[in-house]
Amino acid sequence: MDSATRQINALQAITERIRAAAADQTPLRIRGGGSKDFYAHALQGELLDMRSLSGIVSYEPSELVVTVRAGTALVELEAELAGQGQCLAFEPPHFGPGSTVGGMVAAGLSGPSRASVGAVRDFVLGLEMINGRGELLRFGGQVMKNVAGYDVSRLMAGSWGTLGVITEVSLKVLPVAPAEATLRFDDCSQQQALQWLNQWGGQPLPLNASNWLHEAGQAGGTLYLRLRGAQAAVQAACLKLGGERLDTDAVAADWSASRDLSLPWFGARAGDHCLWRLSVPATTAPLQLPAGCVGPLVDWLGAQRWVQAPRSAAAALQQLAQSVGGSASLFRAESVDQISGVADFDVFAQGSAAGRTAAQIHARLKQAFDPAGIFNVGRLSANW
């Protein structure tokens, strides 16, 4: 049996499984490599493994477009792109060796360069999916100018599989930047780091990513700034900004660890501390964290702030983030049991008006795409 036939059979088997589940109202838990199983209100339903649906359908380097089946390993796609001097500019987290392209889009998570290049959804040109009725649907296309259905395809990014099963996706890719440099600024307070980042952000500088955190032996903190762009632009920025220029090859592993939240800072949590994600305007001043919290680690040029705190700090963190026009959510605990059944895991930040509106919109979309309510029940909330 050739590869094309195997993929047709795999798609048919998945479709039939969904139709049977809808008829019996049997919940299905959509899963690729399982690298993001930690992010859930609860994991429920019979396993629907997508890894049988894999492979690159088409790749046109000159057009900066690649179409990939959902079960394709993310490392496989990235290796293919690298061979052509191209990349997924938003640096999707892996969180493990099994990460898949479908899971990448469904999760909608982006890495360190998110603040400068955009999010996953900004690179989704089109996709194919199966809805809760077992219907195969296609949205968008393979060029940025394709308008019909474009917003629907982007809507699937960050839906965590609650609206449908992604089977294939077309993505915009970009050339690898000609030059890169990482600058380190020691003994830098959080306030100083944020001030610099906001100041530099208003200038024509090739800013790409940043990290600020307390490190052992530092009186203040350390700011890491990554530059990417043309050789002349990066070199000029290094001369203008100062700091210590680090070896690019040596620091690459640290940026990958930042992408996957595996820096030593993330692994040093106390037993009762969870990892909280605070999304705030980049210009927000340093936040006065509740007692007992550790951090923050600041990235996305100031717009994302990671905090280690016990679950009891949920209300205080959410109120703090909302007071500056942002949101706070529980991102990772030591076990799903720490999340299951508690209001702290609030993907839509429903403590705010914007969050409640987002939850209401998602509920209506859920009804339209998955009327039987079979997809990833409990992933985002107790009900869906």
Residue, then its C-alpha position, 0 to 999 in steps of 0.5 A: m500500500d503506497s503512502a497516498t492510499r494509507q493517508i486516504n484510509a487514515l482520514q476515512a478511519i478518523t472521519e468514521r470514528i467521529r461520526a460514530a462518536a457523534a451518533d453515540q455522544t461519546p466524547l473524544r480526546i484529540r491527541g497528537g504527541g501529547s506534549k501539551d497534556f499538562y494544559a487542561h481543565a481535565l483530560q476526558g474522552e476516548l483517545l483519537d490519535m492523529r499521528s497516522l495522518s502525517g506527511i508534508v502535502s506540498y511545499e513551495p519554498s519560492e512561494l513561502v507556503v507549506t501544506v502539512r497533515a496534522g499528525t506530522a512531527l513538528v521537528e520533521l517540518e522544521a527540518e524540511l524548512a531549515g533545508q531550504g533556509q526557511c522557518l516558522a518565524f513564531e517559534p512554536p513551543h515543542f514541550g517534548p519530542g512528540s509535538t505535532v503540527g496539528g497540536m501546534v495550531a490547535a494550541g496556538l502557542s508561540g515562542p520568544s519572537r511572538a511580540s515581533v513577528g506575530a502569533v501562530r494564527d497570523f501564519v495560518l493561510g488555510l486548513e482542512m478539518i472535520n467538524g462534529r458532524g463528521e463533515l470534511l471542511r476546507f477554509g482559506g487557501q495557500v496565499m495571503k490574498n485568499v479572503a474566503g474563509y480566512d478568518v475561520s481557518r485562523l479561528m482554529a488556532g488556540s481552540w485546543g481541538t474543542l471546535g473540530v479535528i484539524t487534518e491539514v494546514s497551510l502555513k506561511v513560512l519565512p526565510v531565516a534571518p541573515a544575521e542574529a545577535t544576543l545582547r546581555f545586560d547585567d545588574c538590570s532592574q525590571q523597571q530599567a529593562l521595561q523602560w529600555l524595551n519600550q524605548w527601543g521598541g519605538q525605534p527602527l531596531p531589529l528587536n526579535a525577542s527578550n528575557w528578563l529574570h533574576e539570576a544567581g549572583q546578580a544584585g538586580g536582574t539580567l536582560y537578554l535581548r535577541l536581534r534578528g535581521a539584515q547584517a548591517a541592521v544587527q551590527a548597527a543595533c549592537l553598537k548602539l545598544g551596548g551590553e555584552r554580545l554573546d556567542t550566537d551558537a552557544v546561546a541558541a540552546d537557551w532560547s530553545a529552553s525559553r521557548d519550551l519553558s525549560l529554563p532553570w527558572f521554570g524548573a525551580r518551582a516550590g512543590d505547591h507553586c503553579l506556573w501562571r501566565l500574565s498577559v499585559p500591555a508591554t508598557t505596563a510597569p513592574l507589577q506588585l505581586p502578592a506575597g508568596c509569589v516568585g518572579p516574574l520572568v518577563d518576555w515578549l518585550g514586556a507583554q508576557r510575565w511568568v509568575q510562580a505562585p500557589r493556587s490560592a493566589a488565583a484571585a489576587l493575580q487575576q485582579l492584578a492583571q485585570s487592573v492594568g488591562g491584562s489577564a492571568s491564567l494558570f498555565r501549568a501545575e505539577s499535575v492535572d489534579q491541581i487544576s481539575g475542578v477549580a476556577d483558577f484554570d480560566v482560559f478566557a479570563q472570565g473575571s473580565a468583561a472581555g473574557r466573558t464575551a470571549a467565552q460566550i462567543h466560543a460557546r456559540l462557535k462550539q454549538a455550531f461546529d460541534p453540536a453533540g459536544i464530543f470534542n476535547v470535553g474538559r480541555l478548556s472548562a468543565n463543560w467544553 
